[in-house]
Amino acid sequence: MPPEGGAILKVAPPAGWRLSFAWLIFEMGVKPIFLVNEVNRTEQQIQELLGVAAAAFGCVIWGVEYLSAGKRARLCIYIDKPGGVSIEDCERVSQEAGDVLDLEGLIERGYDLEVSSPGLDRILFNTEQYAGSVGETLDVRLNFPLDGRKRFVGRLAGVLDAQVLLDVDGADYALPIANVQRARVVPCFD
């Protein structure tokens, strides 16, 4: 039951979003509380399935994006390793990933497979990656507005209680990780 004067809404995200479901609880006079699945089920299954294959080449899966909008799906696998990722690493992981995915039948429709390094402007997929990026400038886009905005660019001050602590021009924001649609590191070329 919602609190007095509040409402509970179920929000289904559009196709292609990284979320498989979202629940919003609004309370009168209080900021929304977000309870959202961090990574959709297909992405999680793909990451678990391909983790061993990537490790065979000395790589780790940094993150997976599965976008199923349109006639063909798009599967982006980001790999990383100490010392950086080469084109050969991407080729080997791509070939192995394609074979494993076809064998397992995890994706039932046609898809385009992309394997790459996360790059300098890497997307952050989990809490550990946020914690490893403290001090970096992030460009964070939210699923649902917070204080009337959906985009925040600022220095990552930390991660606490599943919230990204961001310093945006001297103002501190605590952004719930569950509400983050995408967060990218903004490269600094000083």
N, C-alpha and C positions, 0 to 999 in steps of 0.2 A: 504494500500500500504506500502511495506517495505521502510525504509529510503534508500537514494541513496547508492548503494554499499552493501546493505544488502539483506537478504532473510527471508521469513516467512515459517516455516516448521511446518506441523502438525505431531506429533509423537504419535502413538498409543502404549501404554505400553503393555508388554506381559501379558498373562493371569495370574491372581493371584496377580498382583501388586495392591497396595492400591489406585491407581489412576483410575479414570474413563476416563480422557482425559488429554492431556498435549499439550500446545502450547509453542513453543520456538520462540523467536524473536532474531535474531542475527544481531548485527550491527558491522560494521567494526571498529576494535580497541576498542570496548567496551565489557565488560563482558555480557554474555547472561542475559536476563530478563526472569524470569520464571513466567508463569501464569498457575497454576495447581490447580485442584480440590483437597481440603485437604483430604476428606474422600469419598470413593465411595458411591453411592446412596444406595446400598443394606445395607452396614454397618450402614449408617445413619438411615435408616428405622428400622433396627433391634434394634439399640440403643434406638430410640424413643419408639418403641413398648414395649421393655422389661424394660424400666426405671421404670415404675410403679410397675411391678412385682417384681423387685429387691428391690424397696423401701418398699414393704410390709414385707420384711424380714430384714429391717434396713440396706440394702446395696445400693450402687450406682454402676452404670455401669462405670468402669474406661475406658474401651475401647472395641472395637469389631474388630475382623479380620475375614473376610470371604474370603477364598481361594477356588476358583472354578476350579482349574486345575485337570485333571484326571477324572476318572469315578465318583468319589464321591467328594462332596465339604467338606470342613472342616470349621466349625464355632467355633471360640474361643471367649469366652466372659470372660472378666476380671472384677471381682467385687472387691469392697473395702468397708470398713466401719471403723469408729473409733474403735481403739483397735485391729484391724486385722480381718481377715477372717478365719473361721473355716471350716473343712471338711463338717460339717453339713450345713453351709451356702451355700457351693458350691453344695451340693446335692439338697437342697431345691430350689435354683435358677435354677439349671439344670432341675429338674422335671417341674417346672413352665414354664421355657423358652421353653422346648420341647413341652409342651401342647399348649402354646400360638402360637408358630410358626406353629405347625401342624394345629391348628384351623384357623389361618389367611391365611395359604397357601402362605406365603411370599417367601419361598424357594421351588421351583418346582421340584427339583431333590433330590436324596438321599444325606444325609450329616451326618457327624460325629460331635457331639456337645461336646465341652469341656468348662467347667466353672472352673475358678481358680482365685486365688489371683494374682495381678500383680507381686508380688514377690519383692525381694530387687533390682533385675535388671530390674525393670519395664520399659515397653515401654511407651513413651510419645506420646499421641495422639492429643493433642490440645494446643493452646497457653496458657491457664490457667495452664496446667500441667507443661509446660516449666517454666512459671513464678514461680511456686511453687517449682521448683527444682534448683533455682539459687544458685550457690556455689557448686553444685554437679559436679562430673566428668561424662561426657556423651560420649558414643560411637555413633557417628552420621554417617549414611550412606546415601549418596545422590543418587538420580535418575540419575542425569547428572553431569559430572565432573565440579568442580570449581577449578581454578588454577591447573588443571591437576590431581586432586585427587577426589575420591568419598568417602573416609573415613577420618573422623576427630575424634580424641579422645582428649578431653580437658575439662577444667573447664568452666561451664556455667556462664558467667559474667552477662547475662541479656537477655531480649527480647525487641526488639524495632522495630516498623514498620514492623511487620510480619517477622522479621529476628531473628535468634538465634545468640547471640553474644558469641563466644567461644574463650577462651584463650588456644591455643595449643602451649605448650613449649615457652611461651613468645610472640608468634605471635597471633595477634587478627584477627579473621575471623567473617564476618557477613554472615551467611548461611540463604538463604531464606527458611522459613518453608515450602513453597509450593514445594521446591525441595528435601525435606527430605523424603527418602523412609522409614527409621526407625531410631529412636533415643532411646537408652536405657541408663538408669542410670547405672554407673559402681559402684558396692558396694565397700565401703572402710572398711577394717577390721583392724583398728589400735589398 
